[in-house]
Amino acid sequence: MKTSHAVPGRPGQPNLFRRNLPERVRVRLDMPLPRLEPEVAAANERAALRSPPVNWRKLTAQDLRDFLLAYCACFVALQAFLA
């Protein structure tokens, strides 16, 4: 018997859940996953590796205030916890 799927249990022992599935479902479990077009796969790889560029000149005073507020809140919370 061929055990190609990683399932819990002893190696070589058939999986009871899979054995009780209807034949139409078991056939779909052994089908290969669909492949993406090369252009789509390349675009997905580029999008996963690249983050949007940050223009440091567009940071506003509100951004600075929000950062300082969060920083000070974390600092005060840490000091209160350690005290």
Backbone torsions as a table, in degrees:
resi	resn	phi	psi	omega
1	MET	NA	136.9	-177.8
2	LYS	-90.4	123.7	176.1
3	THR	-113.8	94.7	-176.4
4	SER	-100.0	-10.5	-176.9
5	HIS	-104.4	144.2	177.6
6	ALA	-83.2	104.9	-179.6
7	VAL	-128.8	152.1	178.4
8	PRO	-67.8	153.6	179.9
9	GLY	125.4	-171.7	179.7
10	ARG	-80.4	144.1	177.1
11	PRO	-62.7	137.0	179.2
12	GLY	86.4	-12.1	179.5
13	GLN	-87.8	130.5	-179.8
14	PRO	-67.1	146.8	-179.3
15	ASN	-80.8	125.1	-176.3
16	LEU	-66.3	-38.2	-179.2
17	PHE	-63.8	-46.9	-179.9
18	ARG	-67.1	-34.0	-179.2
19	ARG	-67.3	-29.2	-178.7
20	ASN	-86.5	-5.0	178.4
21	LEU	-71.8	151.5	175.8
22	PRO	-64.0	157.7	-177.1
23	GLU	-60.4	-38.1	-178.3
24	ARG	-63.4	-30.1	178.8
25	VAL	-80.5	-41.0	-179.7
26	ARG	-63.3	-33.7	178.3
27	VAL	-65.0	-39.9	-179.0
28	ARG	-69.9	-26.2	179.0
29	LEU	-66.3	-29.8	-177.5
30	ASP	-91.7	-2.3	179.9
31	MET	-73.7	144.4	177.3
32	PRO	-70.8	154.4	177.9
33	LEU	-70.8	148.4	179.5
34	PRO	-67.2	145.3	178.7
35	ARG	-96.6	146.4	177.3
36	LEU	-85.6	156.4	173.6
37	GLU	-62.9	150.9	-178.4
38	PRO	-58.5	-36.6	-179.8
39	GLU	-66.5	-40.1	-179.3
40	VAL	-69.0	-42.1	178.6
41	ALA	-62.6	-41.3	179.0
42	ALA	-65.6	-40.4	179.0
43	ALA	-65.9	-38.6	177.7
44	ASN	-63.9	-40.7	178.9
45	GLU	-65.7	-42.1	178.7
46	ARG	-64.7	-40.8	-178.1
47	ALA	-68.7	-32.0	-179.0
48	ALA	-73.0	-29.7	-175.9
49	LEU	-90.2	-21.5	-171.6
50	ARG	-109.0	133.2	172.4
51	SER	-101.7	157.3	-179.4
52	PRO	-63.7	139.8	-178.7
53	PRO	-67.4	145.7	-179.9
54	VAL	-107.5	125.2	175.6
55	ASN	-95.1	107.4	-175.0
56	TRP	-66.0	-19.4	-180.0
57	ARG	-76.3	-14.2	-179.2
58	LYS	-94.5	5.0	174.8
59	LEU	-70.8	134.1	-175.9
60	THR	-103.7	172.8	176.5
61	ALA	-64.5	-32.3	177.7
62	GLN	-65.4	-37.6	176.1
63	ASP	-61.2	-42.9	179.3
64	LEU	-65.2	-42.6	178.3
65	ARG	-62.8	-42.6	179.3
66	ASP	-63.1	-42.2	178.6
67	PHE	-62.9	-47.7	-178.9
68	LEU	-64.5	-36.9	177.7
69	LEU	-63.0	-46.0	179.3
70	ALA	-66.1	-41.1	180.0
71	TYR	-62.9	-47.3	-179.3
72	CYS	-66.5	-37.7	178.8
73	ALA	-63.4	-42.1	177.7
74	CYS	-65.9	-40.2	179.7
75	PHE	-63.9	-44.8	179.9
76	VAL	-65.7	-41.0	179.1
77	ALA	-63.9	-40.4	178.8
78	LEU	-66.1	-42.9	179.0
79	GLN	-64.9	-38.8	178.3
80	ALA	-67.2	-36.4	178.9
81	PHE	-67.9	-41.0	-177.6
82	LEU	-78.2	-20.2	-177.3
83	ALA	-75.9	NA	NA
